[in-house]
Structure formats: C-alpha cells, structure tokens
Amino acid sequence: MTLALEPIADPSAPLARRNPVAKLGAALLFSLPLIATVDPFTPAAALVLELILLPFFGVRFRQLARRAAPLLFAAAGVLVAMTMFAAERNGDLLFSIGAFDVTTGVLASATGLVLRIFAVALPGIIVFATTDPTDLADALVQNAKAPARFAIGALAAFRLLPLLAQEWRTLTLARRARGIDAGHNPLAKLRLFVSTSFALLVGALRRGVRLAVAMDARGFDSGTPRTYARRQHFTGADTALMAGAAVAAAAILTLSVLLGFFHPVVG
C-alpha cells in the first residue's frame, strides 16, 4: 500500500507552469460536461484529446498509467455491474452468462460508463501530478479567495496522507511480530483487515486532533490577515487555459450531437 502524491511532471512544460487554480478550473470545465451524456463516443474523444495534450503538461504516459491504475478496479466493477444487472437489454444478443444476456446495448452502455470514469478522472490526476500541494493551497487562498483555514487545513491533511500507508505497514508488521496472522483463511484475512483499518482510523483521528491544536496554537485561526511566502499570479495565459478547456468540452459535445452519438443522461 503506497501513496505517491508529489508532483511528477516536468516543471518546465508549458502547461505545467500555469497557475494551480487555472489548472484545477480547466479540469472542472473540461470534465463536468462529459457527465451530461452516456454515449461512448464523447468520453472517448475527450480521452484522445487528454492524451494528446499530456506531453504539454510534462507528464509521461507511464507515469500517468501508474497514477491511474486504481481506476481499473472501478472500471471493472462498473463493467461487471452493468453486464449483470442492466435494467434494459436492448440490441442484439452477443452471449449469455447463466441467466444474464449480454447485448450490444448493454455493452455500449457499460463501455460508455467506463470511458467516462477515465475521461472525468484523468484531468484531476494530471492537475495533481503537475502541481505542488503548497502552491495549490496558496493559489486557492490568493486567487480563488478560499478561506485560509480551509485551504491550509486541506493542505495539512493532504501532506499527511502518505503517512497512512507507512502506518498501515507498521501496524501489519507489529501484528505479525505478535503472531497475529490470517494465513490462508479468507474470513480471518477480512477480520484482520477490518481491525487494522479501525486501528488506522483511530490513529489518524488522534493525529488530526493534535495537528488541529498545534495549528490553533500557532495562530492559524486568529483572523489576522496573513502574508504569503509564495505569490501566485493569475495571468492571461491562465485565463486562456480555462477558456480553451471550456471550448474543447463544448466542441466535443457539439461533435457528438452532430454525429448522432449524443445520448443525454436525462430524457
């Protein structure tokens, strides 16, 4: 269990240098319109555009694949659930799995949902792969006018996430040293996982309370105007990035409608 949250992109890449708020806003503007349709063409076109722009963010395909690997489990779950429990089974019959009939309509709907998962998630992965968390918190406060208490608290929690993986490993080794091992029993493994997760949750809550008290003791909630060590400037290029993301999303949706692929979620 590992968590890699530090930026992995080339900082000299043209789009990686953009303001963190601009990159986050561009990701939202590009991803949210994709939720309006369930056809497979729209997210597929969005994925192609995202992969084309990936080098401009300074992220390698192998690095992106490593960060996006957990999405495969979500995609597999959606594919199995749609195949087994789809309410409408229109289209031609492809094959049967016991009492479940897999048709072209079911497969198209499942493929569309799987592609939407990747098309909506990849922009966020790219943003965090190209952005230092401290810069993001500073930009949220300076440019997006987010409350400093929220931004700094979120930054502190984000910085502590890798410690969860380290503490999980410590708990596992400590229990193994005391002779607590599930062996090959799946039920014992499940009970051990639940108990370890509970211990990890208790430790995280205690650490969060200590961190909150320490931050209050240092005046993070005093209400006094704060100064910033890193100034975040929102330039015309940042505005162009957000506008380009909105235009690209609108163009993909328009192309989907013109080609007859658009299938709205409602209606």
C-alpha positions in Angstrom: 0.0 0.0 0.0 1.7 3.1 -1.2 0.6 6.7 -1.8 2.6 8.9 -4.1 1.2 12.5 -4.0 4.2 14.6 -5.0 4.2 16.2 -8.5 5.9 14.1 -11.1 5.7 16.4 -14.1 8.5 18.3 -15.8 8.1 21.8 -14.2 9.4 23.5 -17.4 6.5 22.1 -19.5 4.3 25.0 -20.9 1.0 23.9 -19.2 2.7 22.6 -16.0 3.8 26.2 -15.3 0.2 27.5 -15.2 -1.5 28.7 -12.1 -2.8 25.8 -9.9 -6.3 27.4 -9.8 -6.3 27.7 -13.6 -5.4 24.1 -14.0 -8.0 23.0 -11.5 -10.7 25.2 -13.1 -9.7 23.9 -16.6 -10.1 20.3 -15.4 -13.5 21.0 -14.0 -14.7 22.9 -17.1 -13.5 20.1 -19.3 -14.8 17.2 -17.2 -18.2 18.3 -16.0 -19.9 18.5 -19.5 -18.9 14.8 -20.0 -21.4 13.8 -17.3 -24.3 15.0 -19.5 -24.1 12.1 -21.8 -23.8 8.3 -21.5 -22.6 7.5 -25.1 -19.1 6.0 -25.5 -18.1 8.5 -28.3 -18.0 11.6 -26.1 -15.6 10.3 -23.4 -13.5 8.5 -26.0 -13.0 11.8 -27.8 -12.2 13.5 -24.6 -9.6 10.8 -23.7 -7.9 11.2 -27.1 -7.6 14.9 -26.5 -6.3 14.5 -23.0 -3.6 12.1 -24.2 -2.6 14.4 -27.0 -2.2 17.3 -24.5 -0.3 15.1 -21.9 3.2 16.0 -23.2 2.4 19.7 -22.8 1.9 19.1 -19.1 5.2 17.4 -18.8 3.7 14.0 -17.7 4.9 10.8 -19.3 2.4 8.1 -20.3 4.0 5.6 -18.0 3.7 7.9 -15.0 0.1 8.6 -15.8 -0.7 4.9 -16.1 0.8 4.3 -12.7 -1.3 7.1 -11.1 -4.5 6.0 -12.9 -4.1 2.3 -12.1 -6.6 2.3 -9.2 -9.3 3.4 -11.8 -9.1 0.0 -13.3 -10.8 -1.5 -10.3 -13.6 1.0 -10.5 -13.9 0.4 -14.3 -14.0 -3.4 -13.7 -16.7 -3.0 -11.1 -18.9 -0.8 -13.4 -18.4 -3.2 -16.3 -19.4 -6.3 -14.2 -22.4 -4.5 -12.6 -23.7 -3.2 -15.9 -23.3 -6.5 -17.6 -25.1 -8.4 -14.8 -27.7 -6.0 -13.6 -28.6 -3.7 -16.5 -32.3 -2.8 -16.5 -32.6 -2.5 -20.3 -31.1 -5.2 -22.5 -31.8 -3.8 -26.0 -29.8 -4.6 -29.1 -28.5 -7.8 -30.5 -27.6 -10.7 -28.2 -23.9 -11.3 -28.1 -23.6 -14.1 -25.5 -25.2 -15.3 -22.2 -23.6 -15.7 -18.8 -26.0 -18.0 -17.0 -29.3 -16.1 -16.7 -27.8 -12.8 -17.9 -27.9 -11.9 -21.5 -25.2 -9.6 -22.8 -26.4 -7.5 -25.7 -24.9 -4.8 -27.8 -26.9 -2.1 -25.9 -25.7 -3.3 -22.6 -22.1 -3.4 -23.8 -22.3 0.1 -25.3 -23.7 1.5 -22.0 -21.1 -0.2 -19.9 -18.3 0.9 -22.3 -19.6 4.5 -22.1 -19.6 4.5 -18.3 -16.1 3.0 -18.2 -14.8 5.6 -20.6 -16.5 8.4 -18.6 -14.7 7.2 -15.4 -11.3 7.7 -17.1 -12.2 10.8 -19.1 -13.5 12.6 -15.9 -10.7 11.4 -13.6 -7.7 11.9 -15.8 -7.8 15.7 -15.8 -7.7 15.7 -12.0 -4.9 13.2 -12.0 -2.9 15.4 -14.4 -3.6 18.5 -12.2 -2.2 16.9 -9.1 0.7 15.4 -11.0 1.8 18.8 -12.2 1.0 20.9 -9.0 2.8 21.2 -5.7 0.2 21.0 -2.9 1.6 24.1 -1.2 1.3 26.1 -4.4 -2.3 24.9 -4.8 -3.3 25.9 -1.3 -1.6 29.3 -1.8 -3.4 29.8 -5.1 -6.8 28.8 -3.6 -6.4 31.5 -0.9 -4.8 34.2 -3.1 -6.6 33.7 -6.4 -9.8 31.8 -5.6 -10.4 33.7 -2.3 -10.9 30.4 -0.5 -10.9 30.6 3.4 -7.3 30.3 4.6 -8.4 27.9 7.4 -10.0 25.5 4.8 -7.1 25.7 2.4 -4.3 25.3 4.9 -6.2 22.5 6.8 -6.7 20.7 3.5 -3.0 21.0 2.7 -2.1 19.6 6.1 -4.4 16.6 5.6 -3.1 16.1 2.1 0.5 16.1 3.4 -0.4 13.5 6.0 -1.9 11.0 3.5 1.4 9.3 2.7 1.8 8.6 6.5 -1.3 6.4 6.4 0.5 4.0 4.1 3.5 3.9 6.3 1.4 3.4 9.4 -0.6 0.6 7.8 2.7 -1.2 7.1 3.8 -0.6 10.7 0.6 -2.0 12.1 0.8 -5.0 9.9 4.4 -5.8 10.8 3.7 -5.2 14.5 0.7 -7.6 14.5 2.7 -10.2 12.6 5.5 -9.9 15.1 3.0 -10.7 17.9 1.8 -13.8 16.0 -1.4 -12.3 14.6 -1.6 -13.6 11.0 -4.6 -14.7 9.0 -2.7 -17.3 7.0 -4.8 -18.6 4.1 -8.1 -18.2 5.8 -10.2 -15.6 3.8 -12.5 -14.8 6.8 -9.5 -14.3 9.1 -8.0 -12.0 6.5 -11.2 -10.0 6.4 -11.4 -9.7 10.2 -7.7 -8.7 10.3 -8.2 -6.1 7.6 -11.2 -4.6 9.5 -9.4 -4.5 12.8 -6.3 -2.9 11.2 -8.4 -0.4 9.4 -10.1 0.6 12.7 -6.7 1.0 14.4 -5.5 3.1 11.4 -8.6 5.3 11.7 -8.1 5.8 15.5 -4.5 6.8 14.9 -5.5 9.2 12.1 -8.1 10.9 14.3 -5.7 11.3 17.1 -3.1 12.8 14.8 -5.7 15.1 13.3 -6.7 16.4 16.7 -3.0 17.0 17.7 -2.4 18.8 14.4 -5.5 21.0 14.8 -4.5 22.0 18.3 -0.9 22.8 17.1 -2.3 24.9 14.2 -4.6 26.9 16.5 -1.7 27.4 18.9 0.3 29.0 16.1 -2.5 31.4 15.2 -3.9 29.8 12.1 -7.5 30.7 13.2 -6.7 34.1 14.7 -8.4 36.1 12.0 -5.4 38.3 11.4 -4.6 38.9 7.7 -1.9 36.5 6.6 1.2 37.1 4.4 2.4 34.7 1.8 5.9 33.4 1.1 4.9 32.3 -2.4 2.9 34.8 -4.5 0.6 33.1 -7.1 -0.1 35.3 -10.1 -3.1 34.6 -12.4 -2.1 35.7 -15.9 -3.7 35.9 -19.3 -2.3 32.5 -20.2 -4.1 31.1 -17.2 -7.4 32.6 -18.4 -6.7 31.2 -21.9 -6.2 27.7 -20.4 -9.6 27.8 -18.7 -11.3 29.2 -21.8 -9.6 26.6 -24.0 -10.9 23.8 -21.7 -14.4 25.1 -21.9 -14.2 25.5 -25.7 -12.8 22.0 -26.1 -15.6 20.4 -24.0 -18.2 22.3 -25.9 -16.6 21.2 -29.2 -16.6 17.6 -28.2 -20.3 17.7 -27.2 -21.2 19.5 -30.4 -19.4 16.9 -32.5 -21.2 14.2 -30.6 -24.6 15.8 -31.3 -23.8 16.3 -35.0 -22.6 12.7 -35.5 -25.7 11.4 -33.7 -23.9 9.8 -30.8 -25.2 12.1 -28.1 -27.3 10.3 -25.5 -28.3 12.6 -22.6 -28.5 11.3 -19.1 -32.0 12.7 -18.7 -34.5 12.4 -21.5 
